Amino acid sequence: MITNKEIAFSTREVVLRPDTSFYYTPGQYITLLIPKKDGTQEGRSYSIASHIKDSTITLLIRMVEGGLGSTYVHHLQKGDRVSFVGPSGKFGLSTSPRDALFVATGTGIAPFVPMIDTVLLGQQNTVTLLFGVHNEEYSFFEYITQPWKEHSSRFDGIEILSHPRAQWKGATGYVTDYIVKHSSLLTDKDLYVCGNRDMVQEVITLAQQQGVSHNHIFYEKY
């Protein structure tokens, strides 16, 4: 392991350096093999959040008090060796020429990092990202999106806080509320959704109600 740092309340960024060449498709995940007291291992899966130019593996991990994966990750130190299997998973980008709308909550943004990189490396498609968290304390939106904002005019990111503090001047509510108010965002786009299981299903239902074909909806439920 190279680094293990807190990037927002209850969220850590873990960066691993593989011993051998590592190839993955944007959207895939790895499964950390966590040692248990009885000598066995138990897996916890995390989407790969690396930028596509990176030779390292970045994971965004939501910390859950008492959770097996969270406890293990919290105690990892620089230089510790970590075992994993993968990459795995079929979540990935469409080959269609349509613009893309990405909808994520919390660490659900993880697989979108290499996916958005890939879209923006092309010459035409635009990317709109809706990102929802509880409040400012939980937010790592700027940390993740700054490279895209600086280097591409085809990226538009919108952060939505469900329980913001009084000084917040951005969008409020849930990502589903924002989609209801701005349903035109769904028009002629490929829709990618990742995060809380209930949120993912609600966004899919909203999109289908707006006439978005299932052929243009791609998702991963956490």
N, C-alpha and C positions, 0 to 999 in steps of 0.2 A: 504494500500500500504506500502511496506517495503522500496524500493529504486526506484529512478528515476534519472538516470545519462546519460550524453552524452558519448557515446563510440566512436564516430567519427562525423565529420561534418554532420549535418542534420540527425543523427541517435541517438535515445535514447533507453536505455534498462530500461524497467519497470518491477519490480518484485512485484507480488501480493501474499498475503497469504490468501487462501480461508478460509471461516468460518467453512466449513464442509469438509468431505473427498471428494476429487476431482479425478476422474478417466478419462483418455483420451487415445486415440490411437495415437501414434506418427504420425504426419501429420495433425492432426485436428487443429481447431481454436476456439477462443471464440469471442463473440461480445460485446464490451464495450457499455454500455448504457450511452450516453452523455446527461446531462441535458441542455435544451435550455432555453432561456430567457422567452419563453411563457409557461414554466412549463411542456412541453412535453420532451420526450427523443428521441434521434436518435442514431442508432447503427453504429458502425465502427468495422469491423472484422479484427482480427490479429491472425496469426498463433502462436501456442504455441512453444516457443523456449527453454523450460526447458530441462535440462539433466534428464534422466529418474529416477535417484536416488533422485531428488529434490522433496520436498513436497510443493514447491511454484510454481507459474505460472510466467514464464518469457516471455515477449513480446519484440520484436525488432520493433521499430516504426520509420518509415521515416517521418521526419518533413517537412511539406509543409506549406509555409507561408500563413497564413490566413485560413488554413484548419480547419474544425470543430474539428476533432480528434486531430490534432497537437496542436491546441490552448489549448484544454482541458488537454492533456498530459503534455504540457510544464508547466502548473501551478499546477500540482499535487505535493503535499508535503507528506513527510513521515507521516503515520498515517491516511491520508485521506481514506475514504471508497469509494470503487468503485463498481458499479453494472455491472454485465455482464450476458449473457446467453451462454449456451454451456456446454460442447464442441460440435462442429458440424463439418460436412465435411466427405468426403469419401476418401480423399487423404491418402495413406498409403503404407506400404511396401508389396511387392510381397512375396509369400511363396516359390518362386523358389530358388534353390540352387546356382544361378549364382552370380558372383561378381557384384558390383554395381558401376555405374558412376553417380554422383550427379552434376548437373549444376545449378548454382544460380547466380543471380546478386542482389547486395544490400541486403535489408531485405528479399529477397526471400530465403535466407539461413535459415530463422527461423524454418520452419518445419523440416529441415534436421537435426537439433541438436538432438532431441530424436530419429530420424530415424537412423542416423549414430551410435549413442550410441547403439541402438538395434542390428544393424548388427555386430558391433565390439565386443559385448558381446558374440556372437557366436564363434565357434571354427575354422571357415574355411574361410568365405568370405572376400575378400579384398574390400576396399572402395577407390575410386578416386573422389576427389572433385575439380571441376573447379569453381572458384569464381571470378566474374568480378565487378569492380567498376570504377569510373571515374579516380581518382588519389589517391595518398597517403593520402590526407586529408580526403577522404571519407572511408578509409579502416579500418575495424575492424577484418580483417582476422586472425591475430595472437591472438587476444583476444578470438575469438571463437574456433580456431583450436588447441590451445596449449595443452589442455588436451589429445586430440587424438594423437598428435605428441609425447607426453611424455610417453603415456601408451600403444600404439599399433603400432607394426611394420606393420600392415596390412592397415594402413591409409596413403594415399598420397594426399597432398593438393597443388593445384597450383593456385596462385593468378594472375589475368590478369588485367592490367590497360589500359583503352582505351586512356587516355590522361596523361601519366606519366610525372613527372619532369625529367630533364636531367640526374640526377644521378640514376634513376631507372634501375636496371640490370635484372629484371625479365621479364616475358612474357608481350607482349603489344598487343593492338588491342581489339577486342571483343571476348567473349567466342566462338562465332560462327567461328571467324577466327582461333582460336586455334583448334577447332574440325576439320575444313577443313584440317589443316596442320598435325593433329595427329588423323586421322580417325580410326586408329587401336584401339583407346581407346574404340570404340563402339563395338568391337568384343566380342561376347559371354558375354555380360553384360546386366543387367537390367538398364535402363536409367530413372533417375528421374530429372525433370526439374521444376524450380520454379523461378518466378521473373516477369519482365516486359512482358506484353502480347505478344508484337512483337517478343522479344527474344525467348520466349518459343516456339512460332510457327515456327520460323526459325530453332531452334535446332531439333524440331520434324521432319521438312521437310528434314534436312540434314541426320538425322538418317535413315529415311525411304529410302532416296536415296542410303544409304549405305547397305540397305537390312535388317535393324532392323525391326522386326515384331512389329505391334501395341500392341501385347500381352506383349511386354517387354518394353513399354514406359509408364511412369506414370508422370503426370504433374499437376501443379496448376498455374493458371494465375492470376496475381495481376492487 
